[in-house]
Amino acid sequence: MAQMKTKHIYLVFFTTLSLAYFIAISSLEINDFWKSEMILILLQLLGISYFTYGRWNRL
């Protein structure tokens, strides 16, 4: 049960971090293509780090 709680805490942390990044990128005055690319790259990196951390620590 404690493992599930830890997993959810990390999921909430990464979700909050990605939402904050999304808001920051959305407010920039750059081309829409680059905005979407920067958002997708960060979300992919966060997803990879979340699942890699979970596999190494058996969450």
N, C-alpha and C positions, 0 to 999 in steps of 0.2 A: 504494500500500500504506500509506503514511503517513497518507493521508486516512482510510482505513478505521479505522486505529488511533485517530486523533483522534475519530472519530465514536463509536467504542465507549467511549472514555474519558468523553465527555460523557454518553452513555447511562447508564453506570454511575454517574456523579455524580448525575444527576437521579433515577435509581432509588433510590439511597441516601438522597438528600434527601427523596423522597416517602415512603419507608419510615419514616424518622425522624419525619416529620410525622404519619404515620398512627399511630405508637405514642404520640406526644404527645397527639393528639386523642382517641385511644381511652381514655386515662386520665382525661380530664376528666369531671366529674359534671354533664353537661347532657343535655338531651333527645336521644334516639337520632336523631330526624329531623335536628336541627341538626348532630350529629356527622357524619352521612353527607353532608349538604350541604357542610360545610366540607372534607371529604376530597375530594369530587368536584370542587369548585371549584379546589382547589390542583392536583389532577392534570390538569385541563384547562389551567390556566395553564402548568404545566410542559411539557405536550405541545405547546402552541402556541409557547412560547419555544424548545423544542428544534427543531421543524421550521422555524420562522422563521429561527433562527440558521443552520441547515443550508442553507437556501435562499440566504441572503445571502452565506454563505461557501463555498458549493458543496461541502459535505461529501459 
